[in-house]
Amino acid sequence: MQRDQLVFDIIQKELQRQRHGIELIASENFTSLQVMQAMGNVMTNKYAEGYPGRRYYGGCEFVDETEQLAIDRIKQVFHCEYANVQPHSGAQANAAVLLAVLKPGDKILGLDLSMGGHLTHGSPVNFSGKLYQPFFYGVHKDTGLVNYEQLEEVARKEKPKLIICGASAYSRDWDYTRIRKVADEVGAFVMADIAHPAGLIAKGLLASPFEHCHFVTSTTHKTLRGPRGGIILMGKDFENPFGVKDPKGNTRMMSHLMDMAVFPGIQGGPLEHVIASKAIAFGEILSDEFTSYARQVQSNAQAMAKALVAKEYNIISGGTDNHLMLIDLRNKNITGKKAQETLDKAHITLNKNAVPYDDKSPFVTSGIRIGVPAITTRGMKESHMQTVVDLIDKVLMNIDDAQMVSTVSKEVHEFMLQFPLYPELS
């Protein structure tokens, strides 16, 4: 078969883009070479509906091994009793949890998307807001911190079946103890979506949700530095409260309902080549090297926040506990859309993002979101954060000066030569 050079040439262009640019999208990272290589393996040819030892197809003995290895390793990472590694994404993981514990029309309570939440936490344009009845809490206007008083007030009034904590654009840690207390009071489950800070939680750098939250979901590609995908975890398995019995009349455990929600609930055959890649990534997380990496991510984020504040950029909540920060650009008289598009021309990649109490549309926004996992993987330390901030500031303060943007682009390329990416690849 003839090599499709057109596609491979485009892939090569993407490699060069990643090598030359400063990647600050908070939800992106660079996997290790072995994690990436494992995704291009013969397990992509294998259908394996079901679970290890319980498949609907023959010939699954080896995909059973890699999937069980992935399960065992991620349970070891988070010291938890249950893991499902089949979700294709974080959104799929969240969908499965909601399917397992809710009926259509049930009430859910999550962080408002405009306040830093996620689409799958009840947004009206998402399945979570279409199938279920969503209610929301936000953040304090003056501090940018989660408004737990509002969460408690809405929970007591509406009595949701599920309270969701976690965010896509929130830079502080969470009070899981407080959330579980009000959940117990109103008879709700708690789901923690730790897609963003999972790598820091895994190494004890942020509060763990497992003692207080019934269900924990995550992506595998952000601070966990694995392939794109999702996982569902439980600190402890427990008897389901819905009266579901097995054929012998015994009560089914929650783990069974969760497995059924993933397959056959929302997915068919799992992506076993990706699961093999997940297994490698989870093994890397157990290493001392990853512990150092997670600490460096946190240190880099705090160093970057300090450098931005020194240049009078308004960081929501004033700083960061994790790997990201949300910046309100209204005091700079720049929209998020304009900032993203202009920085992209300088090969500095980030995303426009609504800020709490934004007065602009989601397609324009007043802010940008910055994360440091990818540049930390490239080898940057605290001292490099000042350089990155200087380059960002040079573009934003000269946002209509095409010559300046071109100059910064050259500076970015020169700067990134210090941090080679996949040198093994031609």
C-alpha positions in Angstrom: 0.0 0.0 0.0 1.3 3.4 -0.9 2.4 5.7 2.0 0.0 8.6 2.4 2.6 11.2 2.4 0.1 14.1 2.5 -1.1 13.0 6.0 2.4 12.3 7.3 3.6 15.7 6.1 0.8 17.4 8.0 1.8 15.3 11.1 5.3 16.5 10.7 4.1 20.1 10.5 2.3 19.6 13.8 5.5 18.2 15.4 7.4 21.3 14.3 4.6 23.6 15.7 4.8 21.9 19.1 8.6 22.0 19.1 8.9 25.7 18.2 6.1 27.2 20.3 5.3 27.9 24.0 2.4 25.7 24.9 0.3 27.3 27.7 -3.0 25.6 27.2 -3.8 24.3 30.7 -5.5 21.1 29.4 -2.6 20.1 27.2 0.7 18.3 27.9 3.4 16.3 26.1 3.4 12.5 26.8 6.6 10.5 27.0 7.7 9.0 23.8 6.8 5.5 25.0 3.2 6.6 25.9 2.8 8.1 22.4 4.4 5.1 20.7 2.1 2.6 22.6 -1.0 4.3 21.0 0.1 3.2 17.6 0.1 -0.6 18.2 -1.7 -3.7 17.0 -4.2 -3.5 19.8 -6.1 -1.0 17.8 -7.2 -4.0 15.7 -8.9 -5.7 18.7 -12.5 -5.5 19.7 -12.9 -6.2 23.4 -16.4 -5.3 24.6 -16.8 -6.1 28.3 -14.1 -6.2 30.9 -10.9 -8.3 31.6 -12.1 -11.9 32.0 -15.6 -11.0 31.0 -15.4 -10.2 27.2 -18.0 -10.7 24.5 -15.2 -11.6 21.9 -12.5 -14.2 21.8 -8.8 -13.6 21.6 -8.8 -11.0 24.4 -6.1 -12.6 26.6 -3.5 -10.0 26.0 -5.7 -6.9 25.9 -7.0 -8.3 29.2 -3.4 -8.1 30.6 -2.8 -4.5 29.6 -6.2 -3.3 30.8 -5.9 -5.1 34.1 -2.4 -3.6 34.4 -3.8 -0.1 33.8 -6.5 -0.7 36.4 -4.1 -2.0 39.0 -1.6 0.9 38.5 -4.1 3.7 38.6 -5.6 2.2 41.8 -2.1 2.2 43.2 -1.6 5.8 42.1 -4.7 7.1 44.0 -4.9 4.4 46.7 -8.4 3.6 45.7 -10.5 0.4 45.5 -12.2 0.8 42.1 -11.1 2.0 38.7 -12.6 1.9 35.2 -10.1 2.9 32.5 -12.3 2.5 29.5 -13.9 6.0 29.1 -12.7 7.6 25.9 -12.6 11.1 27.5 -13.3 13.0 30.7 -16.7 13.9 29.3 -17.5 10.2 28.8 -16.5 9.4 32.3 -18.8 12.1 33.7 -21.6 10.9 31.5 -21.2 7.3 32.8 -21.3 8.4 36.4 -24.5 10.5 35.8 -26.1 7.5 34.0 -25.2 5.2 36.8 -26.7 7.2 39.7 -29.4 9.5 38.1 -32.7 9.2 36.2 -33.6 11.7 33.5 -34.9 14.9 35.1 -33.1 14.4 38.4 -31.5 17.5 39.9 -27.7 18.1 39.8 -25.7 20.9 41.3 -22.4 22.0 39.7 -20.1 25.0 39.3 -21.5 27.4 36.7 -19.6 27.2 33.4 -19.3 31.0 33.4 -17.6 30.8 36.8 -15.0 28.2 35.7 -17.0 25.1 35.6 -17.2 22.5 32.9 -19.8 21.8 30.1 -20.6 18.3 31.6 -21.5 19.9 35.0 -24.9 21.0 33.9 -24.5 23.4 30.9 -27.7 23.7 29.0 -26.0 23.0 25.7 -24.6 19.7 27.0 -26.2 16.3 27.8 -25.8 17.1 31.5 -28.1 20.1 31.2 -30.5 18.5 28.7 -31.1 15.1 30.4 -31.0 16.4 34.0 -32.3 19.4 35.9 -29.2 21.6 36.6 -28.6 24.1 39.3 -25.5 26.0 39.9 -23.2 27.7 42.4 -20.5 30.2 41.6 -17.5 32.1 43.0 -17.4 35.3 45.1 -17.1 38.4 43.0 -14.5 40.0 45.3 -12.2 37.0 45.9 -12.8 34.7 43.0 -13.1 31.8 45.5 -15.9 29.1 45.4 -19.0 30.4 47.1 -19.6 27.5 49.4 -22.4 29.4 51.2 -24.3 29.6 47.9 -23.6 25.9 47.2 -25.0 25.0 50.6 -28.0 27.3 50.1 -28.9 25.9 46.7 -28.3 22.3 47.9 -30.7 22.7 50.9 -33.3 24.4 48.8 -33.3 22.1 45.7 -32.0 18.8 47.3 -30.1 17.6 44.2 -29.3 13.9 43.7 -25.7 14.7 42.7 -23.3 17.5 43.7 -20.4 18.0 41.3 -17.2 19.7 42.3 -14.2 20.5 40.2 -13.6 23.0 37.4 -11.9 23.7 34.1 -10.8 27.2 35.0 -10.3 27.5 38.8 -6.9 27.9 40.3 -7.5 27.0 44.0 -8.0 23.8 46.0 -11.3 22.4 47.0 -13.0 21.9 50.4 -14.3 18.4 49.8 -15.1 18.0 53.5 -17.5 20.8 53.5 -19.2 19.7 50.3 -19.7 16.1 51.6 -21.2 17.5 54.8 -24.0 19.3 53.0 -24.4 16.4 50.6 -25.1 14.0 53.5 -27.5 16.5 54.8 -29.6 16.6 51.7 -29.1 13.0 50.6 -26.9 13.6 47.6 -24.0 11.8 46.0 -20.8 13.8 45.4 -18.7 13.5 42.2 -15.3 15.2 42.1 -14.1 16.0 38.5 -10.3 16.3 39.0 -9.4 16.3 35.3 -7.2 19.3 35.7 -5.3 18.9 39.0 -5.2 15.0 39.1 -1.4 14.8 38.7 -0.9 17.1 41.7 -3.5 15.2 43.8 -1.8 12.0 42.9 1.4 13.2 44.6 -0.3 14.7 47.7 0.2 18.3 46.6 -3.5 19.1 46.7 -6.3 17.8 48.9 -7.6 14.3 48.0 -11.3 13.9 47.2 -11.4 10.2 47.8 -12.3 10.2 51.5 -15.2 12.6 50.9 -16.5 12.1 47.4 -18.4 9.0 46.2 -17.1 9.2 42.7 -14.0 10.7 41.2 -13.5 11.3 37.4 -10.5 12.5 35.5 -9.0 12.8 32.1 -5.6 11.1 31.6 -3.9 13.6 29.5 -3.6 16.9 31.5 -1.4 16.8 34.6 -1.4 13.0 34.5 0.6 13.3 31.3 -0.9 10.3 29.6 -2.8 9.7 26.4 -6.1 11.4 25.7 -8.8 9.5 27.6 -10.8 9.3 30.8 -11.1 7.3 34.1 -13.6 6.7 36.8 -12.5 6.0 40.3 -14.0 5.2 43.8 -12.0 5.4 47.0 -14.2 2.6 48.4 -16.7 0.4 46.7 -20.1 0.3 48.4 -23.5 -1.3 48.1 -25.7 0.6 45.6 -28.8 2.3 47.2 -31.1 1.4 44.3 -31.9 -2.2 45.2 -30.3 -3.7 42.1 -29.8 -7.4 42.7 -27.7 -10.1 41.0 -29.3 -13.4 39.7 -28.7 -14.9 43.2 -30.6 -12.1 44.9 -27.5 -10.4 46.3 -27.2 -6.6 46.2 -25.0 -5.4 43.4 -22.1 -3.2 44.4 -21.7 0.3 43.0 -18.7 -0.8 41.0 -21.0 -3.1 39.0 -23.4 -0.3 38.2 -20.5 1.9 37.2 -19.0 -0.7 34.9 -22.5 -1.2 33.3 -22.9 2.5 32.8 -19.6 2.6 30.8 -20.3 -0.5 28.8 -23.0 -1.1 27.6 -24.3 2.1 28.9 -22.5 4.8 26.8 -19.7 3.0 24.9 -19.1 -0.1 22.9 -15.7 -1.6 22.4 -12.9 0.1 24.4 -9.8 1.6 22.7 -7.4 -1.1 23.9 -4.4 0.6 22.2 -5.1 3.7 24.2 -5.6 1.7 27.4 -2.2 0.1 26.8 -0.8 3.6 26.6 -2.7 4.6 29.8 -1.0 1.6 31.6 2.4 3.0 30.6 1.5 6.5 31.8 0.1 5.3 35.1 3.4 3.4 35.7 5.3 6.6 35.0 3.1 8.4 37.6 4.3 6.0 40.2 7.9 7.0 39.7 10.0 9.5 41.7 10.6 11.4 38.5 6.9 12.2 38.3 6.8 13.4 41.9 9.5 15.9 41.0 7.6 16.9 37.9 4.4 17.5 39.8 6.2 19.7 42.4 7.8 21.6 39.6 4.4 22.2 37.9 3.1 23.7 41.1 6.2 25.8 41.6 6.2 27.0 38.0 2.6 28.1 38.2 3.2 30.1 41.4 6.3 31.7 39.8 4.3 32.6 36.7 1.5 34.0 38.7 3.9 36.2 40.7 5.5 37.5 37.5 2.1 38.3 36.0 0.9 40.1 39.1 4.1 42.2 39.1 3.0 43.4 35.6 -0.4 44.3 36.9 -2.3 41.4 35.3 -5.5 40.5 37.3 -5.4 36.9 38.2 -8.8 35.6 39.4 -8.4 34.7 43.2 -5.1 36.5 43.2 -2.9 33.5 42.6 -2.9 29.7 42.1 -2.7 26.5 44.1 -2.5 24.2 41.1 -1.2 24.3 37.5 -3.2 27.1 36.0 -4.5 30.6 36.4 -7.3 32.6 34.9 -6.5 36.2 33.9 -9.1 39.0 33.6 -7.7 41.4 30.9 -10.3 44.1 31.2 -7.8 46.4 33.1 -5.6 46.0 30.0 -8.5 46.9 27.7 -7.9 43.6 25.7 -10.4 40.9 24.9 -9.6 37.2 25.4 -10.3 36.6 21.7 -7.8 39.3 20.6 -5.2 38.1 23.1 -5.4 34.5 22.0 -5.3 35.2 18.3 -2.4 37.6 18.5 -0.3 35.4 20.9 -0.9 32.6 18.5 0.8 34.6 15.8 3.8 34.8 18.1 3.7 31.0 18.6 2.5 31.4 22.2 -0.6 29.1 22.6 -3.3 29.6 25.2 -7.0 30.0 25.2 -9.5 32.7 25.6 -11.8 32.1 28.6 -14.7 33.7 30.3 -14.0 35.2 33.7 -16.5 35.3 36.6 -19.2 37.9 36.0 -17.9 38.5 32.4 -19.6 41.2 30.4 -18.6 39.7 27.0 -19.9 36.7 25.1 -18.2 33.3 25.4 -17.0 33.8 21.8 -15.1 37.0 22.8 -14.5 36.8 26.6 -12.6 39.1 28.9 -10.0 36.6 29.9 -7.3 34.1 29.1 -6.4 30.8 30.8 -2.8 29.9 31.2 -1.3 26.5 32.4 2.2 25.3 32.9 2.1 21.4 32.6 3.4 21.3 29.0 6.2 23.8 29.4 7.2 22.0 32.7 7.4 18.8 30.7 9.7 20.6 28.3 12.1 21.2 31.2 11.3 24.8 32.3 12.0 25.9 35.8 10.9 28.9 38.0 13.5 31.2 36.4 12.1 30.6 32.9 8.6 31.8 34.0 9.7 35.4 34.0 10.9 35.1 30.4 7.6 33.5 29.3 5.7 36.3 31.0 7.9 39.0 29.4 7.2 37.5 26.0 3.4 37.4 26.6 3.5 41.0 27.9 5.5 42.2 25.0 2.8 40.9 22.6 -0.2 42.1 24.6 1.2 45.6 25.2 1.9 45.9 21.5 -1.1 44.0 20.3 -1.6 45.9 17.0 2.1 46.0 16.1 2.6 43.3 13.6 6.3 43.9 13.5 6.6 43.4 17.3 4.6 40.2 17.1 6.9 38.9 14.4 10.0 39.8 16.5 8.5 38.0 19.5 7.8 34.9 17.3 11.5 34.8 16.5 12.4 35.2 20.2 10.1 32.3 21.1 11.7 30.0 18.5 15.2 30.8 19.8 14.1 30.4 23.4 12.5 27.0 22.8 15.7 25.6 21.3 16.8 25.1 24.9 14.0 22.6 25.5 14.0 19.9 22.8 10.8 18.0 22.2 11.0 14.4 21.0 14.6 14.6 19.7 14.3 10.9 18.9 11.9 11.7 16.1 13.3 12.8 12.7 
